[in-house]
Amino acid sequence: MNRDSSASAVNDFIAGVRLPLTGLKFLYKNRGLKRYAVLPLLFNILLYVLVLALLFWLLARWQIGAVAWDFWGPVGGWLAAAVNWTSWILKAAVGLAALAVTFFSFTAVGMVLASPLNDLLSEKVEAAYAGTEKKLSLPLRLTLRATLNSMLGSLLTALRQLVCSLAALPFLLIPVIGFLPIFMVGAYFSGFGYIDSAMARNFLRPRHKKLLTDGNFWKIAGFGTGMQFLFFIPFTGLLLMPVGVTAGTIFYCDGNWTSLFQRSGVAPPIGFQVPTRRGDSETCEGKSP
């Protein structure tokens, strides 16, 4: 990579890191969006509260059983006490592991299960940001297919992230820098997941999405990095998913889709509208998604 390419990658990465702040500012200035931002947030909080409540209820009812071993005298009593304390440590370890899994899976699982609510927020953000509120009247089957594509796309992104994360695990054995590959995997897929809400909702399939993502790896990775760092701020992680969806929709709207389709020769899907900043919208003719 030459010096110009390196500088461009750094600039793109920094621009991506700033995207969450852009999304937060946009939500704050457009007060009408807040009710749409609350819906996926409440859904995910309720989901995880129920899952964690069930888990800790099962842990409380987990009868490991006390050991006596009185017949071994003082030595047996000491060993029995050690085993009983170990059982409680095991319960605590399972509980902490559950909390860790909850923290790292919140975004991925939330993007899959709450994708219809995220799509609603993304649609309202696009209408406020790019003026594409008046959508074409499409057959119900295409609308339902777009919703299904959104959910399947979120699931596919989560599975791809899992596979890439497993492939990056061996690098953890390398001292100091071994965490970087798995961190970058998480950052990129986190950023892509938020952008994908807008792309899937607009009928874009993988061949269309590549037009935007192929030249924006470092910006998407920076976006995901910014979101991941914000998740480490106590008590703010649950509030960030609507911010990510908003920032991802803005990223999608800023893409020069007319130029991307013309240069690639790929036909846009039917019903696709080029997001603009002029208060009106432009429609691309294309094939059924």
Secondary structure, 3 states (H helix, E strand, C coil): CCHHHHHHHHHHHHHHHHHHHHHHHHHHHCHHHHHHHHHHHHHHHHHHHHHHHHHHHHHHCCCCCCCCCHHHHHHHHHHHHHHHHHHHHHHHHHHHHHHHHHHHHHHHHHHHHCHHHHHHHHHHHHHHHHCCCCCCCCCHHHHHHHHHHHHHHHHHHHHHHHHHHHHHHHHHHCCCCCCHHHHHHHHHHHHHHHHHHHHHHCCCCHHHHHHHHCCCHHHHHHHHHHHHHHHCCCCCHHHHHHHHHHHHHHHHHCCCHHHHHHHHCCCCECCCEECCCCCCCEECCCECC
